[in-house]
Structure formats: structure tokens, C-alpha cells
Amino acid sequence: MSPAAGVLTVAVHAYRYGLRPIIGSHCRFHPHCSDYALEALASHGAARGTWLTARRILRCHPWNPGGWDPVPPASPRIGASTARENG
């Protein structure tokens, strides 16, 4: 995990254990938005993980039915080779 993703992960944990107990959990999605953020940061890094999390939070409103909304799988990096290609 990059240092930036690590800092953002600490921020998500601070929200979960500091602010969420005060304001309550009202997430209409599964996994909860903070779980989604942690998974997105771990699998996609700071920039894309933040983008995915922001999009998810913006979808959280009374007119969205919510439901199952997993983090999309990380696509292989351009130019990355696989074991199969290398023989």
C-alpha cells in the first residue's frame, strides 16, 4: 500500500471509530461505505480508490435503492506481464 493510501486508510478508521458512533450508520449499501473505501484503497491505491469511494458516497441518497455494490476488481496494469505470458 502506498503512503498516500495508508494516510487515507487512517482517515477512514478515524471516521469509523470517532465520528460514525456519534452520527450513526445510515449506509444503504453493502458493504458499508467505510468498508468499501478501505477495500478500494487497498486494491486500487490512493487516487483511484478515492475516486471510487467519492462516486459511491455521491450515490448514497434517498432516491437510490442501495443494495449490493462491491468494489470493482483491479484491472492489470498496462505493460504488466503474467506468468502465463512469460512461460
Distance bins in CASP14 RR format, pairs under 12 A and 6 or more apart:
PFRMAT RR
TARGET T0000
AUTHOR 0000-0000-0000
RMODE 2
METHOD distances of the structure
MODEL  1
1 7 0 0 0 0 0 1 0 0 0 0 0
1 8 0 0 0 0 1 0 0 0 0 0 0
1 9 1 0 0 1 0 0 0 0 0 0 0
1 10 0 0 0 0 0 1 0 0 0 0 0
1 38 0 0 0 0 0 1 0 0 0 0 0
1 39 0 0 0 0 0 1 0 0 0 0 0
1 40 0 0 0 0 0 1 0 0 0 0 0
1 41 1 0 0 1 0 0 0 0 0 0 0
1 42 1 0 0 1 0 0 0 0 0 0 0
1 43 0 0 0 0 1 0 0 0 0 0 0
1 44 0 0 0 0 0 1 0 0 0 0 0
1 45 1 0 0 1 0 0 0 0 0 0 0
1 46 0 0 0 0 1 0 0 0 0 0 0
1 49 0 0 0 0 0 1 0 0 0 0 0
2 8 0 0 0 0 1 0 0 0 0 0 0
2 9 0 0 0 0 0 1 0 0 0 0 0
2 41 0 0 0 0 1 0 0 0 0 0 0
2 42 0 0 0 0 0 1 0 0 0 0 0
2 44 0 0 0 0 0 1 0 0 0 0 0
2 45 1 0 0 1 0 0 0 0 0 0 0
2 46 1 0 1 0 0 0 0 0 0 0 0
2 47 0 0 0 0 1 0 0 0 0 0 0
2 48 0 0 0 0 0 1 0 0 0 0 0
2 49 0 0 0 0 0 1 0 0 0 0 0
2 50 0 0 0 0 0 1 0 0 0 0 0
3 9 0 0 0 0 0 1 0 0 0 0 0
3 10 0 0 0 0 0 1 0 0 0 0 0
3 41 0 0 0 0 0 1 0 0 0 0 0
3 45 0 0 0 0 0 1 0 0 0 0 0
3 46 0 0 0 0 1 0 0 0 0 0 0
4 10 0 0 0 0 0 1 0 0 0 0 0
4 11 0 0 0 0 0 1 0 0 0 0 0
4 41 0 0 0 0 1 0 0 0 0 0 0
4 44 0 0 0 0 0 1 0 0 0 0 0
4 45 1 0 0 1 0 0 0 0 0 0 0
4 46 1 1 0 0 0 0 0 0 0 0 0
4 47 1 0 0 1 0 0 0 0 0 0 0
4 48 0 0 0 0 0 1 0 0 0 0 0
4 49 0 0 0 0 0 1 0 0 0 0 0
4 50 0 0 0 0 1 0 0 0 0 0 0
5 11 0 0 0 0 0 1 0 0 0 0 0
5 12 0 0 0 0 0 1 0 0 0 0 0
5 37 0 0 0 0 0 1 0 0 0 0 0
5 38 0 0 0 0 1 0 0 0 0 0 0
5 39 0 0 0 0 0 1 0 0 0 0 0
5 40 0 0 0 0 1 0 0 0 0 0 0
5 41 1 0 1 0 0 0 0 0 0 0 0
5 42 1 0 0 1 0 0 0 0 0 0 0
5 43 0 0 0 0 1 0 0 0 0 0 0
5 44 0 0 0 0 1 0 0 0 0 0 0
5 45 1 0 1 0 0 0 0 0 0 0 0
5 46 1 0 1 0 0 0 0 0 0 0 0
5 47 0 0 0 0 1 0 0 0 0 0 0
5 48 0 0 0 0 1 0 0 0 0 0 0
5 49 1 0 0 1 0 0 0 0 0 0 0
5 50 0 0 0 0 1 0 0 0 0 0 0
5 53 0 0 0 0 0 1 0 0 0 0 0
6 12 0 0 0 0 1 0 0 0 0 0 0
6 13 0 0 0 0 1 0 0 0 0 0 0
6 37 0 0 0 0 0 1 0 0 0 0 0
6 38 0 0 0 0 0 1 0 0 0 0 0
6 41 1 0 0 1 0 0 0 0 0 0 0
6 42 0 0 0 0 1 0 0 0 0 0 0
6 45 0 0 0 0 1 0 0 0 0 0 0
6 46 1 0 0 1 0 0 0 0 0 0 0
6 49 0 0 0 0 0 1 0 0 0 0 0
6 50 0 0 0 0 0 1 0 0 0 0 0
7 13 0 0 0 0 0 1 0 0 0 0 0
7 14 0 0 0 0 0 1 0 0 0 0 0
7 41 0 0 0 0 1 0 0 0 0 0 0
7 45 0 0 0 0 0 1 0 0 0 0 0
7 46 1 0 0 1 0 0 0 0 0 0 0
7 50 0 0 0 0 0 1 0 0 0 0 0
8 14 0 0 0 0 0 1 0 0 0 0 0
8 15 0 0 0 0 0 1 0 0 0 0 0
8 34 0 0 0 0 0 1 0 0 0 0 0
8 37 1 0 0 1 0 0 0 0 0 0 0
8 38 0 0 0 0 1 0 0 0 0 0 0
8 40 0 0 0 0 1 0 0 0 0 0 0
8 41 1 0 1 0 0 0 0 0 0 0 0
8 42 0 0 0 0 0 1 0 0 0 0 0
8 44 0 0 0 0 0 1 0 0 0 0 0
8 45 0 0 0 0 1 0 0 0 0 0 0
8 46 1 0 1 0 0 0 0 0 0 0 0
8 47 0 0 0 0 0 1 0 0 0 0 0
8 48 0 0 0 0 0 1 0 0 0 0 0
8 49 0 0 0 0 1 0 0 0 0 0 0
8 50 1 0 0 1 0 0 0 0 0 0 0
8 51 0 0 0 0 0 1 0 0 0 0 0
8 52 0 0 0 0 0 1 0 0 0 0 0
8 53 0 0 0 0 1 0 0 0 0 0 0
8 54 0 0 0 0 0 1 0 0 0 0 0
9 15 0 0 0 0 0 1 0 0 0 0 0
9 16 0 0 0 0 0 1 0 0 0 0 0
9 34 0 0 0 0 0 1 0 0 0 0 0
9 35 0 0 0 0 0 1 0 0 0 0 0
9 37 0 0 0 0 1 0 0 0 0 0 0
9 38 1 0 0 1 0 0 0 0 0 0 0
9 39 0 0 0 0 0 1 0 0 0 0 0
9 40 0 0 0 0 0 1 0 0 0 0 0
9 41 1 0 1 0 0 0 0 0 0 0 0
9 42 1 0 0 1 0 0 0 0 0 0 0
9 45 0 0 0 0 1 0 0 0 0 0 0
9 46 0 0 0 0 1 0 0 0 0 0 0
9 49 0 0 0 0 0 1 0 0 0 0 0
9 50 0 0 0 0 0 1 0 0 0 0 0
9 53 0 0 0 0 0 1 0 0 0 0 0
10 16 0 0 0 0 0 1 0 0 0 0 0
10 17 0 0 0 0 0 1 0 0 0 0 0
10 37 0 0 0 0 0 1 0 0 0 0 0
10 38 0 0 0 0 0 1 0 0 0 0 0
10 41 0 0 0 0 0 1 0 0 0 0 0
11 17 0 0 0 0 0 1 0 0 0 0 0
11 18 0 0 0 0 0 1 0 0 0 0 0
11 19 0 0 0 0 0 1 0 0 0 0 0
11 34 0 0 0 0 0 1 0 0 0 0 0
11 37 0 0 0 0 1 0 0 0 0 0 0
11 38 0 0 0 0 0 1 0 0 0 0 0
11 41 0 0 0 0 1 0 0 0 0 0 0
11 46 0 0 0 0 0 1 0 0 0 0 0
11 50 0 0 0 0 0 1 0 0 0 0 0
11 53 0 0 0 0 0 1 0 0 0 0 0
12 18 0 0 0 0 0 1 0 0 0 0 0
12 19 0 0 0 0 0 1 0 0 0 0 0
12 20 0 0 0 0 0 1 0 0 0 0 0
12 32 0 0 0 0 0 1 0 0 0 0 0
12 33 0 0 0 0 1 0 0 0 0 0 0
12 34 1 0 1 0 0 0 0 0 0 0 0
12 35 0 0 0 0 1 0 0 0 0 0 0
12 36 0 0 0 0 1 0 0 0 0 0 0
12 37 1 0 1 0 0 0 0 0 0 0 0
12 38 1 0 1 0 0 0 0 0 0 0 0
12 39 0 0 0 0 0 1 0 0 0 0 0
12 40 0 0 0 0 1 0 0 0 0 0 0
12 41 1 0 0 1 0 0 0 0 0 0 0
12 42 0 0 0 0 0 1 0 0 0 0 0
12 46 0 0 0 0 0 1 0 0 0 0 0
12 49 0 0 0 0 0 1 0 0 0 0 0
12 50 0 0 0 0 0 1 0 0 0 0 0
12 53 0 0 0 0 1 0 0 0 0 0 0
12 57 0 0 0 0 0 1 0 0 0 0 0
13 19 0 0 0 0 0 1 0 0 0 0 0
13 20 0 0 0 0 0 1 0 0 0 0 0
13 34 0 0 0 0 1 0 0 0 0 0 0
13 35 0 0 0 0 0 1 0 0 0 0 0
13 37 0 0 0 0 1 0 0 0 0 0 0
13 38 0 0 0 0 1 0 0 0 0 0 0
13 41 0 0 0 0 0 1 0 0 0 0 0
14 20 0 0 0 0 1 0 0 0 0 0 0
14 21 0 0 0 0 0 1 0 0 0 0 0
14 34 0 0 0 0 0 1 0 0 0 0 0
14 37 0 0 0 0 0 1 0 0 0 0 0
15 21 0 0 0 0 0 1 0 0 0 0 0
15 22 0 0 0 0 0 1 0 0 0 0 0
15 23 0 0 0 0 1 0 0 0 0 0 0
15 24 0 0 0 0 0 1 0 0 0 0 0
15 25 0 0 0 0 0 1 0 0 0 0 0
15 32 0 0 0 0 0 1 0 0 0 0 0
15 33 0 0 0 0 1 0 0 0 0 0 0
15 34 1 0 0 1 0 0 0 0 0 0 0
15 35 0 0 0 0 0 1 0 0 0 0 0
15 37 0 0 0 0 1 0 0 0 0 0 0
15 38 0 0 0 0 0 1 0 0 0 0 0
15 53 0 0 0 0 0 1 0 0 0 0 0
15 57 0 0 0 0 0 1 0 0 0 0 0
16 22 0 0 0 0 0 1 0 0 0 0 0
16 23 0 0 0 0 0 1 0 0 0 0 0
16 24 0 0 0 0 0 1 0 0 0 0 0
16 25 0 0 0 0 1 0 0 0 0 0 0
16 27 0 0 0 0 0 1 0 0 0 0 0
16 32 0 0 0 0 1 0 0 0 0 0 0
16 33 0 0 0 0 1 0 0 0 0 0 0
16 34 1 0 1 0 0 0 0 0 0 0 0
16 35 0 0 0 0 1 0 0 0 0 0 0
16 36 0 0 0 0 0 1 0 0 0 0 0
16 37 0 0 0 0 1 0 0 0 0 0 0
16 38 0 0 0 0 1 0 0 0 0 0 0
17 34 0 0 0 0 1 0 0 0 0 0 0
18 24 0 0 0 0 0 1 0 0 0 0 0
18 34 0 0 0 0 0 1 0 0 0 0 0
19 25 0 0 0 0 0 1 0 0 0 0 0
19 34 0 0 0 0 0 1 0 0 0 0 0
20 26 0 0 0 0 1 0 0 0 0 0 0
20 27 0 0 0 0 1 0 0 0 0 0 0
20 32 0 0 0 0 1 0 0 0 0 0 0
20 33 0 0 0 0 1 0 0 0 0 0 0
20 34 1 0 0 1 0 0 0 0 0 0 0
20 35 0 0 0 0 0 1 0 0 0 0 0
24 32 0 0 0 0 0 1 0 0 0 0 0
24 34 0 0 0 0 0 1 0 0 0 0 0
25 31 0 0 0 0 0 1 0 0 0 0 0
25 32 1 0 0 1 0 0 0 0 0 0 0
25 33 0 0 0 0 1 0 0 0 0 0 0
25 34 0 0 0 0 1 0 0 0 0 0 0
25 35 0 0 0 0 0 1 0 0 0 0 0
25 60 0 0 0 0 0 1 0 0 0 0 0
26 32 0 0 0 0 1 0 0 0 0 0 0
26 33 0 0 0 0 1 0 0 0 0 0 0
26 57 0 0 0 0 0 1 0 0 0 0 0
26 60 0 0 0 0 1 0 0 0 0 0 0
26 61 0 0 0 0 0 1 0 0 0 0 0
26 62 0 0 0 0 0 1 0 0 0 0 0
26 66 0 0 0 0 0 1 0 0 0 0 0
27 33 1 0 1 0 0 0 0 0 0 0 0
27 34 0 0 0 0 1 0 0 0 0 0 0
27 35 0 0 0 0 1 0 0 0 0 0 0
27 36 0 0 0 0 1 0 0 0 0 0 0
27 37 0 0 0 0 0 1 0 0 0 0 0
27 56 0 0 0 0 1 0 0 0 0 0 0
27 57 0 0 0 0 1 0 0 0 0 0 0
27 59 0 0 0 0 0 1 0 0 0 0 0
27 60 1 0 0 1 0 0 0 0 0 0 0
27 61 0 0 0 0 0 1 0 0 0 0 0
27 64 0 0 0 0 0 1 0 0 0 0 0
27 66 0 0 0 0 1 0 0 0 0 0 0
27 67 0 0 0 0 1 0 0 0 0 0 0
27 69 0 0 0 0 1 0 0 0 0 0 0
28 56 0 0 0 0 0 1 0 0 0 0 0
28 57 0 0 0 0 0 1 0 0 0 0 0
28 59 0 0 0 0 1 0 0 0 0 0 0
28 60 1 0 0 1 0 0 0 0 0 0 0
28 61 0 0 0 0 1 0 0 0 0 0 0
28 62 0 0 0 0 1 0 0 0 0 0 0
28 63 0 0 0 0 0 1 0 0 0 0 0
28 64 1 0 0 1 0 0 0 0 0 0 0
28 65 1 0 0 1 0 0 0 0 0 0 0
28 66 1 0 1 0 0 0 0 0 0 0 0
28 67 1 0 0 1 0 0 0 0 0 0 0
28 68 0 0 0 0 0 1 0 0 0 0 0
28 69 0 0 0 0 1 0 0 0 0 0 0
29 35 0 0 0 0 1 0 0 0 0 0 0
29 36 1 0 0 1 0 0 0 0 0 0 0
29 37 0 0 0 0 0 1 0 0 0 0 0
29 53 0 0 0 0 0 1 0 0 0 0 0
29 55 0 0 0 0 0 1 0 0 0 0 0
29 56 1 0 0 1 0 0 0 0 0 0 0
29 57 0 0 0 0 1 0 0 0 0 0 0
29 58 0 0 0 0 0 1 0 0 0 0 0
29 59 1 0 0 1 0 0 0 0 0 0 0
29 60 1 0 0 1 0 0 0 0 0 0 0
29 61 0 0 0 0 0 1 0 0 0 0 0
29 64 0 0 0 0 1 0 0 0 0 0 0
29 65 0 0 0 0 1 0 0 0 0 0 0
29 66 1 0 1 0 0 0 0 0 0 0 0
29 67 1 0 1 0 0 0 0 0 0 0 0
29 68 1 0 0 1 0 0 0 0 0 0 0
29 69 1 0 1 0 0 0 0 0 0 0 0
29 70 0 0 0 0 1 0 0 0 0 0 0
29 71 0 0 0 0 0 1 0 0 0 0 0
30 36 0 0 0 0 1 0 0 0 0 0 0
30 56 0 0 0 0 0 1 0 0 0 0 0
30 66 0 0 0 0 1 0 0 0 0 0 0
30 67 1 0 1 0 0 0 0 0 0 0 0
30 68 1 0 1 0 0 0 0 0 0 0 0
30 69 1 0 0 1 0 0 0 0 0 0 0
30 70 0 0 0 0 1 0 0 0 0 0 0
30 71 0 0 0 0 0 1 0 0 0 0 0
31 37 0 0 0 0 1 0 0 0 0 0 0
31 38 0 0 0 0 1 0 0 0 0 0 0
31 39 1 0 0 1 0 0 0 0 0 0 0
31 40 0 0 0 0 0 1 0 0 0 0 0
31 53 0 0 0 0 0 1 0 0 0 0 0
31 56 0 0 0 0 1 0 0 0 0 0 0
31 66 0 0 0 0 0 1 0 0 0 0 0
31 67 0 0 0 0 0 1 0 0 0 0 0
31 68 0 0 0 0 1 0 0 0 0 0 0
31 69 1 0 0 1 0 0 0 0 0 0 0
31 70 1 0 0 1 0 0 0 0 0 0 0
31 71 0 0 0 0 1 0 0 0 0 0 0
32 38 0 0 0 0 1 0 0 0 0 0 0
32 39 0 0 0 0 0 1 0 0 0 0 0
32 53 0 0 0 0 0 1 0 0 0 0 0
32 56 0 0 0 0 0 1 0 0 0 0 0
32 57 0 0 0 0 0 1 0 0 0 0 0
32 60 0 0 0 0 0 1 0 0 0 0 0
32 66 0 0 0 0 0 1 0 0 0 0 0
32 67 0 0 0 0 0 1 0 0 0 0 0
32 68 0 0 0 0 0 1 0 0 0 0 0
32 69 0 0 0 0 0 1 0 0 0 0 0
33 39 0 0 0 0 0 1 0 0 0 0 0
33 40 0 0 0 0 0 1 0 0 0 0 0
33 52 0 0 0 0 0 1 0 0 0 0 0
33 53 1 0 0 1 0 0 0 0 0 0 0
33 54 0 0 0 0 0 1 0 0 0 0 0
33 55 0 0 0 0 0 1 0 0 0 0 0
33 56 1 0 1 0 0 0 0 0 0 0 0
33 57 1 0 1 0 0 0 0 0 0 0 0
33 58 0 0 0 0 0 1 0 0 0 0 0
33 59 0 0 0 0 1 0 0 0 0 0 0
33 60 1 0 0 1 0 0 0 0 0 0 0
33 66 0 0 0 0 0 1 0 0 0 0 0
33 67 0 0 0 0 0 1 0 0 0 0 0
33 69 0 0 0 0 1 0 0 0 0 0 0
33 71 0 0 0 0 0 1 0 0 0 0 0
34 40 0 0 0 0 0 1 0 0 0 0 0
34 41 0 0 0 0 0 1 0 0 0 0 0
34 53 0 0 0 0 1 0 0 0 0 0 0
34 56 0 0 0 0 0 1 0 0 0 0 0
34 57 0 0 0 0 0 1 0 0 0 0 0
34 60 0 0 0 0 0 1 0 0 0 0 0
35 41 0 0 0 0 0 1 0 0 0 0 0
35 42 0 0 0 0 0 1 0 0 0 0 0
35 53 0 0 0 0 0 1 0 0 0 0 0
35 56 0 0 0 0 0 1 0 0 0 0 0
35 69 0 0 0 0 0 1 0 0 0 0 0
35 70 0 0 0 0 0 1 0 0 0 0 0
35 71 0 0 0 0 1 0 0 0 0 0 0
36 42 0 0 0 0 0 1 0 0 0 0 0
36 43 0 0 0 0 0 1 0 0 0 0 0
36 44 0 0 0 0 0 1 0 0 0 0 0
36 49 0 0 0 0 1 0 0 0 0 0 0
36 50 0 0 0 0 0 1 0 0 0 0 0
36 52 1 0 0 1 0 0 0 0 0 0 0
36 53 1 0 0 1 0 0 0 0 0 0 0
36 54 0 0 0 0 0 1 0 0 0 0 0
36 55 0 0 0 0 0 1 0 0 0 0 0
36 56 1 0 1 0 0 0 0 0 0 0 0
36 57 0 0 0 0 1 0 0 0 0 0 0
36 59 0 0 0 0 0 1 0 0 0 0 0
36 60 0 0 0 0 0 1 0 0 0 0 0
36 66 0 0 0 0 0 1 0 0 0 0 0
36 67 0 0 0 0 0 1 0 0 0 0 0
36 68 0 0 0 0 0 1 0 0 0 0 0
36 69 1 0 0 1 0 0 0 0 0 0 0
36 70 1 0 0 1 0 0 0 0 0 0 0
36 71 1 0 1 0 0 0 0 0 0 0 0
36 72 0 0 0 0 0 1 0 0 0 0 0
37 43 0 0 0 0 0 1 0 0 0 0 0
37 44 0 0 0 0 0 1 0 0 0 0 0
37 45 0 0 0 0 0 1 0 0 0 0 0
37 46 0 0 0 0 0 1 0 0 0 0 0
37 49 1 0 0 1 0 0 0 0 0 0 0
37 50 0 0 0 0 1 0 0 0 0 0 0
37 51 0 0 0 0 0 1 0 0 0 0 0
37 52 0 0 0 0 1 0 0 0 0 0 0
37 53 1 0 1 0 0 0 0 0 0 0 0
37 54 0 0 0 0 1 0 0 0 0 0 0
37 55 0 0 0 0 0 1 0 0 0 0 0
37 56 1 0 0 1 0 0 0 0 0 0 0
37 57 0 0 0 0 1 0 0 0 0 0 0
37 60 0 0 0 0 0 1 0 0 0 0 0
37 71 0 0 0 0 1 0 0 0 0 0 0
38 44 0 0 0 0 0 1 0 0 0 0 0
38 45 0 0 0 0 0 1 0 0 0 0 0
38 49 0 0 0 0 1 0 0 0 0 0 0
38 52 0 0 0 0 0 1 0 0 0 0 0
38 53 0 0 0 0 1 0 0 0 0 0 0
38 71 0 0 0 0 1 0 0 0 0 0 0
39 45 0 0 0 0 0 1 0 0 0 0 0
39 49 0 0 0 0 1 0 0 0 0 0 0
39 52 0 0 0 0 1 0 0 0 0 0 0
39 53 0 0 0 0 1 0 0 0 0 0 0
39 56 0 0 0 0 0 1 0 0 0 0 0
39 69 0 0 0 0 0 1 0 0 0 0 0
39 70 0 0 0 0 1 0 0 0 0 0 0
39 71 1 0 1 0 0 0 0 0 0 0 0
39 72 0 0 0 0 0 1 0 0 0 0 0
39 73 0 0 0 0 0 1 0 0 0 0 0
39 74 0 0 0 0 0 1 0 0 0 0 0
40 46 0 0 0 0 1 0 0 0 0 0 0
40 47 0 0 0 0 0 1 0 0 0 0 0
40 48 1 0 0 1 0 0 0 0 0 0 0
40 49 1 1 0 0 0 0 0 0 0 0 0
40 50 1 0 0 1 0 0 0 0 0 0 0
40 51 0 0 0 0 1 0 0 0 0 0 0
40 52 1 0 1 0 0 0 0 0 0 0 0
40 53 1 0 1 0 0 0 0 0 0 0 0
40 54 0 0 0 0 1 0 0 0 0 0 0
40 55 0 0 0 0 1 0 0 0 0 0 0
40 56 1 0 0 1 0 0 0 0 0 0 0
40 57 0 0 0 0 0 1 0 0 0 0 0
40 69 0 0 0 0 0 1 0 0 0 0 0
40 70 0 0 0 0 1 0 0 0 0 0 0
40 71 1 0 1 0 0 0 0 0 0 0 0
40 72 0 0 0 0 1 0 0 0 0 0 0
40 73 0 0 0 0 0 1 0 0 0 0 0
40 74 0 0 0 0 1 0 0 0 0 0 0
41 47 0 0 0 0 1 0 0 0 0 0 0
41 48 0 0 0 0 1 0 0 0 0 0 0
41 49 1 0 1 0 0 0 0 0 0 0 0
41 50 1 0 0 1 0 0 0 0 0 0 0
41 51 0 0 0 0 0 1 0 0 0 0 0
41 52 0 0 0 0 1 0 0 0 0 0 0
41 53 1 0 0 1 0 0 0 0 0 0 0
41 54 0 0 0 0 0 1 0 0 0 0 0
41 71 0 0 0 0 1 0 0 0 0 0 0
41 74 0 0 0 0 0 1 0 0 0 0 0
42 48 0 0 0 0 0 1 0 0 0 0 0
42 49 0 0 0 0 1 0 0 0 0 0 0
42 52 0 0 0 0 0 1 0 0 0 0 0
42 53 0 0 0 0 0 1 0 0 0 0 0
42 71 0 0 0 0 1 0 0 0 0 0 0
42 74 0 0 0 0 1 0 0 0 0 0 0
43 49 1 0 0 1 0 0 0 0 0 0 0
43 52 0 0 0 0 1 0 0 0 0 0 0
43 53 0 0 0 0 0 1 0 0 0 0 0
43 70 0 0 0 0 0 1 0 0 0 0 0
43 71 1 0 0 1 0 0 0 0 0 0 0
43 72 0 0 0 0 1 0 0 0 0 0 0
43 73 1 0 0 1 0 0 0 0 0 0 0
43 74 1 0 1 0 0 0 0 0 0 0 0
43 75 0 0 0 0 0 1 0 0 0 0 0
44 50 0 0 0 0 1 0 0 0 0 0 0
44 51 0 0 0 0 1 0 0 0 0 0 0
44 52 1 0 0 1 0 0 0 0 0 0 0
44 53 0 0 0 0 1 0 0 0 0 0 0
44 55 0 0 0 0 0 1 0 0 0 0 0
44 71 1 0 0 1 0 0 0 0 0 0 0
44 72 0 0 0 0 1 0 0 0 0 0 0
44 73 0 0 0 0 1 0 0 0 0 0 0
44 74 1 0 1 0 0 0 0 0 0 0 0
44 75 0 0 0 0 1 0 0 0 0 0 0
44 77 0 0 0 0 0 1 0 0 0 0 0
45 51 0 0 0 0 1 0 0 0 0 0 0
45 52 0 0 0 0 1 0 0 0 0 0 0
45 53 0 0 0 0 0 1 0 0 0 0 0
45 71 0 0 0 0 0 1 0 0 0 0 0
45 74 0 0 0 0 1 0 0 0 0 0 0
45 77 0 0 0 0 0 1 0 0 0 0 0
46 52 0 0 0 0 0 1 0 0 0 0 0
46 53 0 0 0 0 0 1 0 0 0 0 0
47 53 0 0 0 0 0 1 0 0 0 0 0
47 54 0 0 0 0 0 1 0 0 0 0 0
48 54 0 0 0 0 0 1 0 0 0 0 0
48 55 0 0 0 0 0 1 0 0 0 0 0
48 71 0 0 0 0 0 1 0 0 0 0 0
48 72 0 0 0 0 1 0 0 0 0 0 0
48 74 0 0 0 0 1 0 0 0 0 0 0
48 75 0 0 0 0 1 0 0 0 0 0 0
48 77 0 0 0 0 0 1 0 0 0 0 0
49 55 0 0 0 0 1 0 0 0 0 0 0
49 56 0 0 0 0 1 0 0 0 0 0 0
49 57 0 0 0 0 0 1 0 0 0 0 0
49 71 0 0 0 0 1 0 0 0 0 0 0
49 72 0 0 0 0 0 1 0 0 0 0 0
49 74 0 0 0 0 1 0 0 0 0 0 0
50 56 0 0 0 0 0 1 0 0 0 0 0
50 57 0 0 0 0 0 1 0 0 0 0 0
51 57 0 0 0 0 0 1 0 0 0 0 0
51 58 0 0 0 0 0 1 0 0 0 0 0
51 71 0 0 0 0 0 1 0 0 0 0 0
51 72 0 0 0 0 0 1 0 0 0 0 0
52 58 0 0 0 0 0 1 0 0 0 0 0
52 59 0 0 0 0 0 1 0 0 0 0 0
52 69 0 0 0 0 0 1 0 0 0 0 0
52 70 0 0 0 0 0 1 0 0 0 0 0
52 71 1 0 0 1 0 0 0 0 0 0 0
52 72 1 0 0 1 0 0 0 0 0 0 0
52 73 0 0 0 0 0 1 0 0 0 0 0
52 74 0 0 0 0 0 1 0 0 0 0 0
53 59 0 0 0 0 0 1 0 0 0 0 0
53 60 0 0 0 0 0 1 0 0 0 0 0
53 69 0 0 0 0 0 1 0 0 0 0 0
53 71 0 0 0 0 1 0 0 0 0 0 0
54 60 0 0 0 0 0 1 0 0 0 0 0
55 64 0 0 0 0 0 1 0 0 0 0 0
55 69 0 0 0 0 0 1 0 0 0 0 0
55 71 0 0 0 0 0 1 0 0 0 0 0
55 72 0 0 0 0 0 1 0 0 0 0 0
56 64 0 0 0 0 0 1 0 0 0 0 0
56 66 0 0 0 0 0 1 0 0 0 0 0
56 67 0 0 0 0 0 1 0 0 0 0 0
56 69 1 0 0 1 0 0 0 0 0 0 0
56 70 0 0 0 0 0 1 0 0 0 0 0
56 71 0 0 0 0 1 0 0 0 0 0 0
56 72 0 0 0 0 0 1 0 0 0 0 0
57 64 0 0 0 0 0 1 0 0 0 0 0
57 69 0 0 0 0 0 1 0 0 0 0 0
58 64 0 0 0 0 1 0 0 0 0 0 0
59 65 0 0 0 0 0 1 0 0 0 0 0
59 66 1 0 0 1 0 0 0 0 0 0 0
59 67 0 0 0 0 0 1 0 0 0 0 0
59 69 1 0 0 1 0 0 0 0 0 0 0
60 66 1 0 0 1 0 0 0 0 0 0 0
60 67 0 0 0 0 0 1 0 0 0 0 0
60 69 0 0 0 0 1 0 0 0 0 0 0
74 80 0 0 0 0 0 1 0 0 0 0 0
76 82 1 0 0 1 0 0 0 0 0 0 0
76 83 0 0 0 0 0 1 0 0 0 0 0
76 84 0 0 0 0 0 1 0 0 0 0 0
76 85 0 0 0 0 0 1 0 0 0 0 0
79 85 0 0 0 0 0 1 0 0 0 0 0
80 86 0 0 0 0 0 1 0 0 0 0 0
81 87 0 0 0 0 1 0 0 0 0 0 0
END
